[in-house]
Amino acid sequence: MNDPEHIVQIIPGGAWNVFYSNKEGGTFSSPVVAWALLANGDVRAMDVDRNGLVDFATSINNFHRIEAAEKDGTRA
């Protein structure tokens, strides 16, 4: 397959959060649901929206950052 974004493996997201910008200038977070290993060797975080659509977190327009969560699951 020649598609560089072809997913060759997925592993659980673990204790990571993805942060998005909101309209008020702040951020909100969502847990990373999976990490995708792509055919080109990149590893990208995946998130799920309220409709159940899973996509690369960095593909979302208001993507801000990804951080490891603390042991209790809260923001690092």
N, C-alpha and C positions, 0 to 999 in steps of 0.2 A: 504494500500500500504506500502510495506516495504522499498522502496527506500528512503534513508534519504535526497536525493536531489529533491524529488518530490515537485513541487511547489504547494502550497495550496492557495496562494493569491498573487496578484501583485498590487502595487500602483504606481502612477507616481513618477518619479525620483526627482522632485522638483529642488531645487537650489544646486545641487551637481555636481562636476566634477570628472572624473576618469583620472588619469595621467598614461602615458605609457612612457617607455624609448625609445629613438631613437638611431640610429646607431652612431650619432655624440657624444653621451654621455649626451645629454640633455633630455628634456621631452616634450611631447605634450599632450593636454587635449581633452576630449570629454565629453559632458554632460551625466550624468547618466540618462538613459531613463526610468528605472523602478527599484523598489526595490521588490525583491521576498522573500516571507515568505515561508520557506521550512518546510517539515513535521517534521524535527528534531528540529524546533524552531529557526534555524539560519535565519538571514536576509542578503541577498546578493545583491549587486548592479549589474545591467544589463546594457550592452552597445550594440550598433548596429554598425556593420562594414560597409564599403562602398558598400558591396554587399547586405546589408539588413539583414544579419544574426544576430540575437540577442543571446547573450551568457552572462554568468556570467563574469563580468569584471576581477575578480581575476583568471579566468581560462586562460586568455590570457598570452602568454609567457613573454611578455615585460611589464606586469602590474607593476606599481610603487607605486601608492597611490590613495586615495580618499580624497577629500577636499570639504568642503562647499564653495559655490560660494558667492561672495559679492552680495549685493542687485542689482547692475547693471548687474549681470550675469557674471562678470569677475572672474578671479582667486582670491581666498582669500589670 
